Amino acid sequence: MQVRCRQKPLTPTLYPRAGGGRDLCSGRVRGNKRRIPAGLTWLFPIALAVFAAPAAASTVQGNAVIAKWNRMDICARRAQTAHPAYTAEENAARQAALQRCLEQGNLPPRQPLAPPQPH
């Protein structure tokens, strides 16, 4: 004759759990806790990878803007190496060289860092 497992009722407490009791066969406490089945533990990392990948992907427009900024930085670097001093004449020559390079590369002009001072 096979012995069946039976549930032992919980002792009376102030806040009893719904469906509570101790399963004598497995030793687990039954209650209102929900567990993820062991076969589905792989689902979360895969779902995270699938849904997070498009958010991290770059767009065509974003790549074009970054390439344009890189070309603008190259123009600024060339103008700075051609006119390294910080005198008024060199600053004007550097600004003119930068504007020429930006125009030749069909790039937008740089905005001034500060509004022009009244004379």
Contact map, one row per residue, 1 for C-alpha under 8 A:
11100000000000000000000000000000000000000000000000000000000000000000000000000000000000000000000000000000000000000000000
11110000000000000000000000000000000000000000000000000000000000000000000000000000000000000000000000000000000000000000000
11111000000000000000000000000000000000000000000000000000000000000000000000000000000000000000000000000000000000000000000
01111100000000000000000000000000000000000000000000000000000000000000000000000000000000000000000000000000000000000000000
00111110000000000000001110000000000000000000000000000000000000000000000000000000000000000000000000000000000000000000000
00011111000000000000001110000000000000000000000000000000000000000000000000000000000000000000000000000000000000000000000
00001111100000000000111100000000000000000000000000000000000000000000000000000000000000000000000000000000000000000000000
00000111110000000000111100000000000000000000000000000000000000000000000000000000000000000000000000000000000000000000000
00000011111000000001110000000000000000000000000000000000000000000000000000000000000000000000000000000000000000000000000
00000001111100000001110000000000000000000000000000000000000000000000000000000000000000000000000000000000000000000000000
00000000111110000000000000000000000000000000000000000000000000000000000000000000000000000000000000000000000000000000000
00000000011111010000000000000000000000000000000000000000000000000000000000000000000000000000000000000000000000000000000
00000000001111110000000000000000000000000000000000000000000000000000000000000000000000000000000000000000000000000000000
00000000000111110000000000000000000000000000000000000000000000000000000000000000000000000000000000000000000000000000000
00000000000011111000000000000000000000000000000000000000000000000000000000000000000000000000000000000000000000000000000
00000000000111111101000000000000000000000000000000000000000000000000000000000000000000000000000000000000000000000000000
00000000000000111111000000000011000000000000000000000000000000000000000000000000000000000000000000000000000000000000000
00000000000000011111000000000011000000000000000000000000000000000000000000000000000000000000000000000000000000000000000
00000000000000001111100000000111000000000000000000000000000000000000000000000000000000000000000000000000000000000000000
00000000110000011111110000001111000000000000000000000000000000000000000000000000000000000000000000000000000000000000000
00000011110000000011111000001110000000000000000000000000000000000000000000000000000000000000000000000000000000000000000
00000011110000000001111100111100000000000000000000000000000000000000000000000000000000000000000000000000000000000000000
00001111000000000000111111111100000000000000000000000000000000000000000000000000000000000000000000000000000000000000000
00001111000000000000011111110000000000000000000000000000000000000000000000000000000000000000000000000000000000000000000
00001100000000000000001111100000000000000000000000000000000000000000000000000000000000000000000000000000000000000000000
00000000000000000000001111110000000000000000000000000000000000000000000000000000000000000000000000000000000000000000000
00000000000000000000011111111000000000000000000000000000000000000000000000000000000000000000000000000000000000000000000
00000000000000000000011101111100000000000000000000000000000000000000000000000000000000000000000000000000000000000000000
00000000000000000001111000111110000000000000000000000000000000000000000000000000000000000000000000000000000000000000000
00000000000000000011111000011111100000000000000000000000000000000000000000000000000000000000000000000000000000000000000
00000000000000001111100000001111100000000000000000000000000000000000000000000000000000000000000000000000000000000000000
00000000000000001111000000000111110000000000000000000000000000000000000000000000000000000000000000000000000000000000000
00000000000000000000000000000111111000000000000000000000000000000000000000000000000000000000000000000000000000000000000
00000000000000000000000000000001111100000000000000000000000000000000000000000000000000000000000000000000000000000000000
00000000000000000000000000000000111110000000000000000000000000000000000000000000000000000000000000000000000000000000000
00000000000000000000000000000000011111011000000000000000000000000000000000000000000000000000000000000000000000000000000
00000000000000000000000000000000001111111000000000000000000000000000000000000000000000000000000000000000000000000000000
00000000000000000000000000000000000111111000000000000000000000000000000000000000000000000000000000000000000000000000000
00000000000000000000000000000000000011111100000000000000000000000000000000000000000000000000000000000000000000000000000
00000000000000000000000000000000000111111111000000000000000000000000000000000000000000000000000000000000000000000000000
00000000000000000000000000000000000111111111000000000000000000000000000000000000000000000000000000000000000000000000000
00000000000000000000000000000000000000111111110000000000000000000000000000000000000000000000000000000000000000000000000
00000000000000000000000000000000000000011111111000000000000000000000000000000000000000000000000000000000000000000000000
00000000000000000000000000000000000000011111111100000000000000000000000000000000000000000000000000000000000000000000000
00000000000000000000000000000000000000000111111110000000000000000000000000000000000000000000000000000000000000000000000
00000000000000000000000000000000000000000111111111000000000000000000000000000000000000000000000000000000000000000000000
00000000000000000000000000000000000000000011111111100000000000000000000000000000000000000000000000000000000000000000000
00000000000000000000000000000000000000000001111111110000000000000000000000000000000000000000000000000000000000000000000
00000000000000000000000000000000000000000000111111111000000000000000000000000000000000000000000000000000000000000000000
00000000000000000000000000000000000000000000011111111100000000000000000000000000000000000000000000000000000000000000000
00000000000000000000000000000000000000000000001111111110000000000000000000000000000000000000000000000000000000000000000
00000000000000000000000000000000000000000000000111111111000000000000000000000000000000000000000000000000000000000000000
00000000000000000000000000000000000000000000000011111111100000000000000000000000000000000000000000000000000000000000000
00000000000000000000000000000000000000000000000001111111100000000000000000000000000000000000000000000000000000000000000
00000000000000000000000000000000000000000000000000111111100000000000000000000000000000000000000000000000000000000000000
00000000000000000000000000000000000000000000000000011111110000000000000000000000000000000000000000000000000000000000000
00000000000000000000000000000000000000000000000000001111111000000000000000000000000000000000000000000000000000000000000
00000000000000000000000000000000000000000000000000000001111101100000000000000000000000000000000000000000000000000000000
00000000000000000000000000000000000000000000000000000000111111100000000000000000000000000000000000000000000000000000000
00000000000000000000000000000000000000000000000000000000011111110000000000000000000000000000000000000000000000000000000
00000000000000000000000000000000000000000000000000000000001111111000000000000000000000000000000000000000000000000000000
00000000000000000000000000000000000000000000000000000000011111111100000000000000000000000000000000000000000000000000000
00000000000000000000000000000000000000000000000000000000011111111110000000000000000000000000000000000000000000000000000
00000000000000000000000000000000000000000000000000000000000111111111000000000000000000000000000000000000000000000000000
00000000000000000000000000000000000000000000000000000000000011111111100000000000000000000000000000000000000000000000000
00000000000000000000000000000000000000000000000000000000000001111111110000000000000000000000000000000000000000000000000
00000000000000000000000000000000000000000000000000000000000000111111111000000000000000000000000000000000000000000000000
00000000000000000000000000000000000000000000000000000000000000011111111100000000000000000000000000000000001000000000000
00000000000000000000000000000000000000000000000000000000000000001111111110000000000000000000000000000000000000000000000
00000000000000000000000000000000000000000000000000000000000000000111111111000000000000000000000000000000000000000000000
00000000000000000000000000000000000000000000000000000000000000000011111111100000000000000000000000000000100000000000000
00000000000000000000000000000000000000000000000000000000000000000001111111110000000000000000000000000100001000000000000
00000000000000000000000000000000000000000000000000000000000000000000111111111000000000000000000000000000000000000000000
00000000000000000000000000000000000000000000000000000000000000000000011111111100000000000000000000000000000000000000000
00000000000000000000000000000000000000000000000000000000000000000000001111111110000000000000000001001100000000000000000
00000000000000000000000000000000000000000000000000000000000000000000000111111111000000000000000001000000000000000000000
00000000000000000000000000000000000000000000000000000000000000000000000011111111100000000000000000000000000000000000000
00000000000000000000000000000000000000000000000000000000000000000000000001111111110000000000000001000000000000000000000
00000000000000000000000000000000000000000000000000000000000000000000000000111111111000000000011011000000000000000000000
00000000000000000000000000000000000000000000000000000000000000000000000000011111111100000000010000000000000000000000000
00000000000000000000000000000000000000000000000000000000000000000000000000001111111100000000000000000000000000000000000
00000000000000000000000000000000000000000000000000000000000000000000000000000111111100000000010000000000000000000000000
00000000000000000000000000000000000000000000000000000000000000000000000000000011111110000110110000000000000000000000000
00000000000000000000000000000000000000000000000000000000000000000000000000000001111111000100000000000000000000000000000
00000000000000000000000000000000000000000000000000000000000000000000000000000000001111100110000000000000000000000000000
00000000000000000000000000000000000000000000000000000000000000000000000000000000000111110110000000000000000000000000000
00000000000000000000000000000000000000000000000000000000000000000000000000000000000011111110000000000000000000000000000
00000000000000000000000000000000000000000000000000000000000000000000000000000000000001111111000000000000000000000000000
00000000000000000000000000000000000000000000000000000000000000000000000000000000000000111111100000000000000000000000000
00000000000000000000000000000000000000000000000000000000000000000000000000000000001111111111110000000000000000000000000
00000000000000000000000000000000000000000000000000000000000000000000000000000000001011111111111000000000000000000000000
00000000000000000000000000000000000000000000000000000000000000000000000000000000000000011111111100000000000000000000000
00000000000000000000000000000000000000000000000000000000000000000000000000000000001000001111111110000000000000000000000
00000000000000000000000000000000000000000000000000000000000000000000000000000011011000000111111111000000000000000000000
00000000000000000000000000000000000000000000000000000000000000000000000000000010000000000011111111100000000000000000000
00000000000000000000000000000000000000000000000000000000000000000000000000000000000000000001111111110000000000000000000
00000000000000000000000000000000000000000000000000000000000000000000000000000010000000000000111111111000000000000000000
00000000000000000000000000000000000000000000000000000000000000000000000000110110000000000000011111111100000000000000000
00000000000000000000000000000000000000000000000000000000000000000000000000000000000000000000001111111110000010000000000
00000000000000000000000000000000000000000000000000000000000000000000000000000000000000000000000111111111000000000000000
00000000000000000000000000000000000000000000000000000000000000000000000000100000000000000000000011111111100000000000000
00000000000000000000000000000000000000000000000000000000000000000000000100100000000000000000000001111111111110000000000
00000000000000000000000000000000000000000000000000000000000000000000000000000000000000000000000000111111111110000000000
00000000000000000000000000000000000000000000000000000000000000000000000000000000000000000000000000011111111000000000000
00000000000000000000000000000000000000000000000000000000000000000000001000000000000000000000000000001111111000000000000
00000000000000000000000000000000000000000000000000000000000000000000000000000000000000000000000000000111111100000000000
00000000000000000000000000000000000000000000000000000000000000000001000100000000000000000000000000000111111110000000000
00000000000000000000000000000000000000000000000000000000000000000000000000000000000000000000000000000110011111000000000
00000000000000000000000000000000000000000000000000000000000000000000000000000000000000000000000000100110001111100000000
00000000000000000000000000000000000000000000000000000000000000000000000000000000000000000000000000000000000111110000000
00000000000000000000000000000000000000000000000000000000000000000000000000000000000000000000000000000000000011111000000
00000000000000000000000000000000000000000000000000000000000000000000000000000000000000000000000000000000000001111110000
00000000000000000000000000000000000000000000000000000000000000000000000000000000000000000000000000000000000000111110000
00000000000000000000000000000000000000000000000000000000000000000000000000000000000000000000000000000000000000011111000
00000000000000000000000000000000000000000000000000000000000000000000000000000000000000000000000000000000000000011111100
00000000000000000000000000000000000000000000000000000000000000000000000000000000000000000000000000000000000000000111110
00000000000000000000000000000000000000000000000000000000000000000000000000000000000000000000000000000000000000000011111
00000000000000000000000000000000000000000000000000000000000000000000000000000000000000000000000000000000000000000001111
00000000000000000000000000000000000000000000000000000000000000000000000000000000000000000000000000000000000000000000111
